[in-house]
Amino acid sequence: MTKRDTPSASPVFLKAGQVSERESISVPTIWRWVREGRFPAPVKLGENCTRWRLADLEAWEAERCEVA
């Protein structure tokens, strides 16, 4: 099997409540931080489906650890 033939890992998406639990912040704080540019923007997957990429959250967390 060549690299081209190997299945790629599917991205993982989290709901606002899951992000809230993961980051220990409230859902309104998440949305406020997104508006202020302090938190990764969500991805619109459908008309009524907004999620955050786990990879974006992990990168944001790593960036915060570097600053601290």
Summary of the structure (lengths in Angstrom):
residues: 68
radius of gyration: 14.4
end to end distance: 42.9
largest distance: 46.4
contacts: 132
relative contact order: 0.17
helix: 47%
strand: 16%
